[in-house]
Amino acid sequence: MGEYQTAFEEVLHDALYSAAADMIADKLSRQGVKMRPREKQRLVAHLKEDAGDSFLFRQWQWWRKDDLTVSVTEAETQELLDRFSAFLEDDLSNVILESTDHISVE
């Protein structure tokens, strides 16, 4: 059971950062930039480390000096936090119950 709990805690810990990375990736796609899955993973790690405002794309063509700016408003941040809080308050208990039922069948 300990390994399931550890995995579950890790998923919960990463969920908010993943949602923020998805929001940033969506904003970048509107500027014509498509993030690869590995870049999105690096962005999640960057956000978790609170590494600052700049993020470097390794695939970016080195001879181009284009800078992209993505702005996240306070309202967007609050909406993300509200969705995550609602999940924790309303849906998490169901997820735990379903996971426990599934584990007990195995």
Secondary structure as GFF3:
##gff-version 3
##sequence-region A 1 106
A	DSSP	alpha_helix	2	29	.	.	.	ID=ss1
A	DSSP	alpha_helix	37	48	.	.	.	ID=ss2
A	DSSP	alpha_helix	74	86	.	.	.	ID=ss3
A	DSSP	pi_helix	87	91	.	.	.	ID=ss4
A	DSSP	alpha_helix	92	105	.	.	.	ID=ss5
###
